[in-house]
Amino acid sequence: MQTVSQIEEVDRSAGRAPARWADLYELTKPRMNFLVVVTTMVGYYMAARGWGDWARIVYTLIGTALTAAGSSVLNQYAERDLDGLMRRTSRRPLPAGRVRPIEALTFAVILSVSGLAILAWFVNPLTALLGAVTLALYVFAYTPAKRRTTLCTIIGAVPGAIPPMMGFTAVQNVISPAALSLFAILFLWQMPHFLAIAILYREDYARGGFRMLPVIDDGLEMTGRQIILYSLTLIPVSFVPALLGMSGAIYFVAALVLGLAFSGFAVVCARTKTHADARQLFLASILYLPALLTAMMIDKV
């Protein structure tokens, strides 16, 4: 027969269960990985002649989502001590002690292996290989690079730009010029996007020992030049899907208008170097990408 204390312990354990699942879910960085799934879906749609093979679509998105989630958990496992030094990350499940490191590592391995296995078995080996490259670059290149070099943002933009290629290879089983054009758009878009974030949280990054460019660029002169360079370069690169015949004139005009508007925010941020304008650039970036991809899909040729 259970004692009162045993019953109370069972009740506490039952109450902790939903919170534990919420913490594990938080470790997967769901908002960031939503973008991964969306850009993968865009790549799939642009490569396919319709939505006929629903099973392949589902396996592609699930496999990609699980692999990306595993990468995010591994990243937080590796940076748990540094996350504890920064205000914006100190309450994450690992530095706050709500999830033990061994639990996070086990969870990450299960997610990663499951995702790659689904891609390899139900989609194709090339897509699984790209997923593995994404995971390896994010965890074993980008994660340590943040503490060593300002090039970390460039390194991190590579795995961030691979998911739409995975959507293409899931359909075509080849890395085509069209797939590379989406990779280039995502790569260039990430640079002003993440530099704006780094400006907003430069003190926090410095506290955590991360060598983001705005952390060591006291006057933000180099940061401003890079923001302008990448945003302006994004304009002609965003025309490539139209030039390749993936989309038509409507997309071309949309890419031009959106690119000029985005670059306008970038120039203002680079000139003023204020938190307010960095936030405006960040908000512009999260509006620019879905608008561009939506125009591309609507005007698919």
C-alpha positions as CSV (number, residue, x, y, z in Angstrom):
1,M,0.0,0.0,0.0
2,Q,1.4,3.4,-1.0
3,T,2.2,6.0,1.7
4,V,1.1,9.6,1.5
5,S,4.7,10.6,0.6
6,Q,4.8,8.1,-2.2
7,I,1.5,9.3,-3.6
8,E,2.7,12.9,-3.5
9,E,5.9,11.9,-5.3
10,V,3.8,10.2,-8.1
11,D,1.7,13.3,-8.4
12,R,4.8,15.5,-8.6
13,S,6.3,13.2,-11.3
14,A,3.1,13.3,-13.3
15,G,3.1,17.1,-13.1
16,R,6.7,17.3,-14.3
17,A,6.1,15.1,-17.3
18,P,4.4,17.8,-19.5
19,A,7.1,20.3,-18.5
20,R,9.9,17.8,-19.4
21,W,8.4,17.2,-22.8
22,A,8.1,21.0,-23.2
23,D,11.8,21.4,-22.4
24,L,12.8,18.7,-24.8
25,Y,10.7,20.4,-27.5
26,E,12.4,23.7,-26.7
27,L,15.8,22.2,-27.3
28,T,14.9,21.5,-30.9
29,K,14.5,25.3,-31.6
30,P,11.1,24.8,-33.2
31,R,10.9,28.4,-34.6
32,M,14.2,28.1,-36.4
33,N,13.5,24.6,-37.7
34,F,10.1,25.7,-39.0
35,L,12.1,27.8,-41.5
36,V,14.1,24.7,-42.4
37,V,11.0,22.7,-43.1
38,V,9.4,25.6,-45.1
39,T,12.5,26.2,-47.3
40,T,12.8,22.4,-47.9
41,M,9.2,22.3,-49.0
42,V,9.8,25.3,-51.3
43,G,12.7,23.4,-52.9
44,Y,10.6,20.3,-53.3
45,Y,7.7,22.3,-54.9
46,M,10.0,24.1,-57.3
47,A,11.6,20.8,-58.4
48,A,8.4,18.8,-58.7
49,R,5.7,18.7,-61.4
50,G,2.9,19.0,-58.9
51,W,2.3,17.4,-55.5
52,G,1.7,13.8,-56.7
53,D,4.0,11.8,-54.5
54,W,2.6,12.7,-51.1
55,A,4.5,9.9,-49.3
56,R,7.9,11.2,-50.6
57,I,6.9,14.8,-49.5
58,V,6.0,13.7,-46.0
59,Y,9.2,11.6,-45.6
60,T,11.3,14.4,-46.9
61,L,9.9,17.0,-44.5
62,I,9.9,14.6,-41.5
63,G,13.4,13.4,-42.1
64,T,14.7,17.0,-42.6
65,A,12.8,18.2,-39.5
66,L,14.2,15.5,-37.3
67,T,17.8,16.0,-38.6
68,A,17.5,19.8,-38.0
69,A,16.1,19.2,-34.6
70,G,18.9,16.9,-33.7
71,S,21.5,19.4,-34.9
72,S,19.9,22.1,-32.7
73,V,20.0,19.9,-29.6
74,L,23.6,19.0,-30.2
75,N,24.4,22.7,-30.6
76,Q,22.9,23.5,-27.3
77,Y,24.5,20.5,-25.6
78,A,27.9,21.8,-26.8
79,E,27.2,25.3,-25.7
80,R,25.4,24.7,-22.5
81,D,28.0,26.4,-20.3
82,L,28.3,29.4,-22.6
83,D,24.6,29.7,-22.9
84,G,24.5,30.0,-19.1
85,L,26.6,33.2,-19.3
86,M,24.2,35.1,-21.6
87,R,20.9,36.6,-20.5
88,R,18.9,35.6,-23.5
89,T,19.9,31.9,-23.3
90,S,20.5,31.4,-19.6
91,R,17.0,30.0,-19.1
92,R,17.3,27.4,-21.8
93,P,16.6,23.9,-20.5
94,L,20.3,22.8,-20.3
95,P,21.9,25.8,-18.6
96,A,18.9,26.2,-16.3
97,G,19.3,22.5,-15.2
98,R,15.9,21.4,-16.3
99,V,17.4,18.8,-18.7
100,R,20.5,16.8,-17.9
101,P,23.3,16.8,-20.5
102,I,23.2,13.0,-21.0
103,E,19.4,13.3,-21.6
104,A,20.0,16.0,-24.2
105,L,22.8,14.1,-25.9
106,T,20.7,10.9,-26.1
107,F,17.7,12.9,-27.4
108,A,19.9,14.5,-30.1
109,V,21.4,11.2,-31.3
110,I,17.9,9.6,-31.6
111,L,16.6,12.6,-33.5
112,S,19.6,12.8,-35.9
113,V,19.9,9.1,-36.6
114,S,16.1,8.8,-37.1
115,G,16.0,11.8,-39.5
116,L,19.0,10.6,-41.6
117,A,17.7,7.1,-41.7
118,I,14.3,8.3,-43.0
119,L,15.9,10.4,-45.7
120,A,18.2,7.6,-46.8
121,W,15.6,4.8,-46.8
122,F,12.4,6.6,-48.0
123,V,13.8,9.5,-50.0
124,N,17.3,8.9,-51.5
125,P,20.9,8.7,-50.4
126,L,21.9,12.1,-51.8
127,T,19.3,13.9,-49.7
128,A,20.4,12.0,-46.7
129,L,24.0,12.9,-47.5
130,L,23.1,16.6,-47.6
131,G,21.3,16.2,-44.3
132,A,24.4,14.7,-42.8
133,V,26.6,17.5,-44.2
134,T,24.2,20.1,-42.8
135,L,24.4,18.5,-39.4
136,A,28.2,18.1,-39.4
137,L,28.8,21.7,-40.5
138,Y,26.4,23.1,-38.0
139,V,27.6,21.1,-35.0
140,F,31.3,20.5,-35.7
141,A,32.2,23.6,-37.8
142,Y,29.8,26.5,-37.0
143,T,29.4,25.8,-33.3
144,P,33.1,25.8,-32.3
145,A,33.9,28.6,-34.9
146,K,31.7,31.0,-32.9
147,R,34.3,31.1,-30.2
148,R,37.3,31.4,-32.6
149,T,36.6,33.6,-35.6
150,T,34.3,36.3,-37.0
151,L,33.9,34.1,-40.1
152,C,31.5,31.9,-38.0
153,T,28.5,33.7,-39.6
154,I,29.6,32.7,-43.1
155,I,30.3,29.2,-41.9
156,G,26.9,29.0,-40.3
157,A,25.1,30.3,-43.4
158,V,26.2,27.2,-45.4
159,P,24.2,24.6,-43.4
160,G,21.4,27.1,-43.2
161,A,21.2,27.3,-47.0
162,I,21.2,23.6,-47.7
163,P,17.6,22.6,-46.8
164,P,16.0,24.0,-50.1
165,M,18.7,21.9,-52.0
166,M,17.4,18.9,-50.1
167,G,13.9,19.6,-51.3
168,F,15.3,19.6,-54.9
169,T,17.4,16.5,-54.5
170,A,14.4,14.6,-53.0
171,V,12.7,15.0,-56.3
172,Q,15.5,15.1,-58.9
173,N,18.3,13.1,-57.0
174,V,20.8,15.6,-58.4
175,I,22.3,19.0,-57.4
176,S,21.1,21.1,-60.2
177,P,21.7,24.8,-61.1
178,A,18.2,25.5,-59.9
179,A,18.9,24.0,-56.5
180,L,22.1,26.0,-56.3
181,S,20.2,29.2,-57.0
182,L,18.0,28.6,-53.9
183,F,21.1,27.8,-51.9
184,A,22.7,31.1,-52.9
185,I,19.6,33.1,-52.1
186,L,19.3,31.6,-48.6
187,F,23.0,32.0,-48.0
188,L,23.1,35.7,-48.9
189,W,19.9,36.4,-47.0
190,Q,21.2,34.9,-43.8
191,M,24.2,37.3,-43.6
192,P,22.4,40.7,-43.0
193,H,19.7,38.8,-41.0
194,F,22.2,37.3,-38.5
195,L,24.5,40.4,-38.5
196,A,21.4,42.4,-37.4
197,I,20.8,39.9,-34.6
198,A,24.5,40.1,-33.6
199,I,24.2,43.9,-33.3
200,L,21.1,43.6,-31.1
201,Y,22.8,41.0,-28.8
202,R,26.5,42.0,-29.1
203,E,26.9,42.5,-25.4
204,D,25.4,39.1,-24.7
205,Y,27.6,37.5,-27.3
206,A,30.6,39.1,-25.8
207,R,29.6,37.9,-22.3
208,G,29.4,34.3,-23.7
209,G,32.8,34.6,-25.5
210,F,31.4,34.4,-29.0
211,R,33.5,36.2,-31.6
212,M,30.6,37.5,-33.8
213,L,31.8,40.3,-36.0
214,P,29.8,43.1,-34.2
215,V,31.5,41.9,-30.9
216,I,35.0,42.8,-32.0
217,D,34.1,45.5,-34.5
218,D,33.8,48.4,-32.0
219,G,32.6,51.0,-34.5
220,L,30.5,48.5,-36.5
221,E,32.1,49.9,-39.7
222,M,33.1,46.5,-41.1
223,T,29.7,45.1,-40.0
224,G,27.9,47.8,-41.8
225,R,29.9,47.2,-45.0
226,Q,29.2,43.5,-44.9
227,I,25.4,44.1,-44.4
228,I,25.3,46.4,-47.4
229,L,27.5,44.1,-49.5
230,Y,25.4,41.0,-48.9
231,S,22.1,42.7,-49.2
232,L,23.0,44.3,-52.6
233,T,24.5,41.1,-53.9
234,L,21.3,39.3,-53.0
235,I,19.3,41.4,-55.6
236,P,20.9,40.0,-58.8
237,V,21.2,36.5,-57.3
238,S,17.5,36.6,-56.5
239,F,16.9,37.1,-60.3
240,V,18.5,33.7,-61.1
241,P,15.4,31.5,-60.7
242,A,13.7,33.7,-63.3
243,L,16.7,33.5,-65.6
244,L,16.8,29.7,-65.3
245,G,13.1,29.5,-66.2
246,M,11.9,28.4,-62.8
247,S,9.7,31.4,-62.4
248,G,8.4,34.2,-64.6
249,A,8.1,38.0,-64.9
250,I,5.9,38.4,-61.8
251,Y,8.6,36.8,-59.7
252,F,11.3,38.9,-61.3
253,V,9.5,42.2,-60.5
254,A,8.8,41.0,-57.0
255,A,12.4,40.0,-56.4
256,L,13.5,43.5,-57.6
257,V,11.1,45.4,-55.4
258,L,11.7,43.2,-52.4
259,G,15.5,43.4,-52.9
260,L,15.5,47.2,-53.2
261,A,13.3,47.5,-50.1
262,F,15.5,45.1,-48.1
263,S,18.7,46.8,-49.2
264,G,17.2,50.2,-48.1
265,F,16.8,48.9,-44.5
266,A,20.3,47.4,-44.7
267,V,21.8,50.8,-45.8
268,V,20.0,52.6,-43.0
269,C,21.2,50.1,-40.4
270,A,24.8,50.3,-41.7
271,R,24.8,54.1,-41.6
272,T,23.2,54.7,-38.2
273,K,24.4,51.5,-36.4
274,T,21.6,51.9,-33.9
275,H,19.7,49.1,-32.1
276,A,16.5,50.5,-33.5
277,D,17.6,50.2,-37.1
278,A,19.2,46.8,-36.5
279,R,15.8,45.7,-35.3
280,Q,14.1,47.2,-38.3
281,L,16.5,45.3,-40.6
282,F,15.9,42.1,-38.7
283,L,12.1,42.5,-39.1
284,A,12.6,43.4,-42.8
285,S,14.6,40.2,-43.2
286,I,11.9,37.9,-41.8
287,L,9.3,39.5,-44.1
288,Y,11.6,39.5,-47.2
289,L,12.3,35.8,-47.4
290,P,8.7,34.4,-47.2
291,A,7.5,37.1,-49.6
292,L,10.2,36.2,-52.1
293,L,9.6,32.5,-51.8
294,T,5.9,32.9,-52.1
295,A,6.2,35.0,-55.2
296,M,8.6,32.3,-56.6
297,M,6.0,29.5,-56.0
298,I,3.1,31.5,-57.2
299,D,4.9,32.4,-60.5
300,K,6.4,28.9,-61.0
301,V,6.8,28.2,-64.7
